[in-house]
Amino acid sequence: MKNLGDIQKLAQKMQADMAKAQDELAAATVEGTAGGGAVVVVMTGTQECKAVRIKKDAVDPEDVETLEDLVRAATTDALAKSKQLAADRLGGLTGGLKIPGL
């Protein structure tokens, strides 16, 4: 068994690696799309929405519900991709431990 000093060093390295990975996730982006690209949502690896792009032809004042559905679908797609990115990047650092929210 390792001595206490080795365990503390390992824990400090794991904390530093996790902080670096979280910083990288905050800088990484994914795109969720709907309607064949009519709506695009850009989200970071930490689930922060950075941008929403809507093509002009997706905007119909007589059919707001469809646009709402496209925005929701693109957001859901971006969120799923963001969570997968986080799970992929942090999975190796956690040794397979399940982290709430990922």
C-alpha positions in Angstrom: 0.0 0.0 0.0 1.2 3.5 -0.8 2.1 5.8 2.0 0.0 8.8 2.9 2.2 11.2 1.1 1.9 9.3 -2.2 -1.8 9.2 -1.9 -2.0 13.0 -1.2 0.2 13.6 -4.3 -2.0 11.4 -6.4 -5.1 13.2 -5.2 -3.6 16.6 -5.9 -2.7 15.5 -9.5 -6.2 14.2 -10.0 -7.6 17.5 -8.9 -5.3 19.5 -11.2 -6.2 17.2 -14.1 -9.9 17.6 -13.4 -9.6 21.4 -13.2 -7.7 21.4 -16.5 -10.3 19.2 -18.2 -13.2 21.4 -16.9 -11.4 24.5 -18.3 -11.1 22.7 -21.6 -14.8 21.7 -21.6 -15.8 25.4 -21.0 -13.8 26.3 -24.1 -15.0 23.5 -26.3 -18.3 23.9 -28.2 -20.8 21.6 -29.9 -23.6 22.4 -32.3 -27.2 21.0 -32.0 -29.3 21.3 -35.1 -32.9 20.9 -36.2 -34.9 21.3 -39.4 -32.0 20.5 -41.6 -29.9 23.3 -40.1 -32.7 25.8 -40.0 -32.0 26.2 -36.3 -28.5 25.8 -34.7 -27.7 26.0 -31.0 -24.0 26.3 -30.0 -23.3 25.1 -26.5 -20.1 24.6 -24.5 -19.0 21.4 -22.9 -20.2 22.8 -19.6 -23.8 23.2 -21.0 -23.6 27.0 -21.5 -25.6 28.2 -24.5 -23.3 30.4 -26.5 -25.4 31.1 -29.6 -28.6 30.4 -31.4 -28.8 30.8 -35.2 -32.1 30.8 -37.0 -32.3 30.9 -40.8 -34.8 33.5 -42.1 -36.9 30.9 -44.0 -37.5 29.2 -40.6 -39.4 32.3 -39.4 -43.1 32.2 -40.2 -45.2 34.6 -38.1 -48.2 32.5 -38.9 -46.5 29.3 -37.5 -44.6 30.2 -34.4 -45.1 26.8 -32.9 -42.9 25.1 -35.5 -40.1 27.5 -34.8 -40.5 26.9 -31.1 -40.3 23.1 -31.8 -37.1 23.6 -33.9 -35.4 25.7 -31.2 -36.3 23.1 -28.5 -35.1 20.2 -30.7 -31.8 22.0 -31.5 -31.3 22.8 -27.8 -32.0 19.2 -26.8 -29.5 18.0 -29.5 -26.8 20.4 -28.3 -27.3 19.5 -24.7 -27.0 15.8 -25.5 -23.8 16.4 -27.4 -22.4 18.6 -24.7 -23.1 16.0 -22.0 -21.5 13.3 -24.2 -18.4 15.5 -24.7 -18.1 16.0 -21.0 -18.5 12.3 -20.3 -15.9 11.4 -22.9 -13.4 14.0 -21.6 -13.9 13.4 -17.9 -14.5 9.7 -18.0 -10.8 8.8 -18.1 -10.1 11.1 -15.1 -12.8 9.6 -12.9 -11.8 6.1 -13.4 -15.3 5.1 -14.4 -17.0 6.7 -11.4 -20.4 8.2 -12.2 -20.5 11.9 -11.7 -23.9 13.4 -11.2 -25.0 15.7 -14.0 -22.9 13.9 -16.6 
